[in-house]
């Protein structure tokens, strides 16, 4: 069962300003590790099955990435809440997307293949809610890639590569290490988890991420 994080209020664009004095550990963020990454980074943990993640992807993530401090890199990782063969294959598809540098096009295509191409409105949406999932196995996933112009003969080689397997192993380890129980989730510098329920505007979220990434020690 996919777990969700419900945003306390709908995120809205707001003028970016310094919220640093207002950010409190335990309220706005939680320290989840003793050691930070060598370089500032933002990691999003999400699932293609999560409707709130689709909402985040379509409406907010572009603005978040565009307004990150120039020193901060961005990465996304797929969680494994399903513990099933198809769950692993869907995780694997994101790793393939990253290895092929397929970017937003294929990320959106995978969301749409699982959830439909309707606008995302933030309603709860999990795998169990689908009586007839669009994707049941790797062949179904390959059809999504083929429909978007990718050579499906190349898919298996990339999907079964050491690089992809290593990514999936790392994502599972970090999901446990960072105690990811709800998605979408944001982890900054491999050390701080954003408490999404405390965030009221998109500007506040971006300021918090930048503060944790480059200012907070």
Secondary structure, 3 states (H helix, E strand, C coil): CCCECCCCCCCCCCCCCCCHHHCCECCCEEECCCCCCCCCEEEEEECCCCHHHHHHHHHCHHHHHHCCCCCCEEEEEECCCCCCHHHHHHHHHHHHHHHCCCHHHHHHHHHHHHHCCCCCCCCCCCHHHCCCCCCCCHHHHHHHHHHCCCCHHHHHHHHCCHHHHHHHHHHHHHHHHCCCCCECEEEECCCEEECHHHCCCHHHHHHHHHHHHHHCC
